[in-house]
């Protein structure tokens, strides 16, 4: 256990002041964009919270998994370059698409509630958004699969398999 910690196995989950600063900055940027878009549309603070951020909380577990995945990919960038880059693109793509999807949904729901667009137009817009999101999600999962099975440098600490004594008789 102690060797794993010293060799970097468990250090991945340690946070520094810099990572906390970055996390708080990202949260502040997300909130400012949510409220900026809401104000641009003429929404009140309550409407932004109920139609924008309220929906985001249902996707918070996925968002946290993608943040952890992005952090792990960044931490392993020097050791496993290609898998880490593919994982960073995947996690970053899903984070950005989630954010764009939430802002678009907030704007569209407000537009329907305020009478700017009809329900029929909204259903077609949501169909196009779902198709684009599905294509992006599929592409990102393909990147995960490629990252899992991408070429890696052999680890010097791993020894080749030793004959376990179960060789066929003959």
Buried (B, 14 or more C-beta within 10 A) or exposed (E): EEEEEEEEEEEEEEEEEEEEEEEEEEEEEBEEBBBEBBEEBEBEEEBBBBBBBEBBEEBEEEBEEBBEBBBBBBBBBEEBBEBBBBBBBBBBBBBEBBBBBBBBBBBBBBBBEEEEEEEEEBEEBEEEBEEEBEEBBEEBEEBBEBBEEBEEEEEEEEEEEEEEEEEEEE
